[in-house]
Amino acid sequence: MTTAPSARTAGTATEDTAPAARQQLRTPVAAWAVIGTLFLTAEAVVMSRWAITGARWFPSGAYGLSPAGKLTVGAFQALSIAGVLFSIAWPLWLCKQRRSLTIEAMLLVGYLSAFWLMPVVNYSGQVASYSKYLIATTDWGPFLPGWHGPNPDTHPVPLFVGWFALAEAASGGPVTAGRPRWRSPGWRAVSAPR
């Protein structure tokens, strides 16, 4: 024989979940989620304004590079493109193998969400410049509020060179993930919580 819950016990279950839900909004995780949402919104605004009004490929050309300089820049660009392919393929392969979100995939998502900040180094003036011989677009820095940096028509933003650091970080993933097993076979590989 089953009895229906009384109105008093049914009401307490609902009342207990409401404060718990409100309390979850005050946690550090919720605060970081709000901050992340603000940054992603800023990214969407800056990049969409740039894409609509000022985005174009930077004109290619030798720009007075010697044959050795062209070879060096070309080799670095080839390494950078290989790094891009590796830094995307490796986390995807790991996620597929483990059927969960891995540390390497989280690093890739984090990097992609911060990629729009590349021009910030030149925010208040010319600090860094890249070779115009690289595959590049015009700078989206002027679409950042308060921009005092270089003219986007004279300042390229290379598409693949910035990925080189991510590729280096991702290539350390296999070593980092495998190292605990070398020391203690009972340890699990480094990955995100399931």
Secondary structure, DSSP 8 states (H G I E B T S, - for coil): ------HHHHHHHHHHHHHHHHHHTTSHHHHHHHHHHHHHHHHHHHHHHHHHHT--B-----TT--HHHHHHHHHHHHHHHHHHHHHHHHHHHHHHHHTS--HHHHHHHHHHHHGGGGGGGGSSS------TTSSEEE--GGGSTT--S--TTT-EEESSGGGHHHHHHHHHHHHHHHHHHHH-TTS--S----
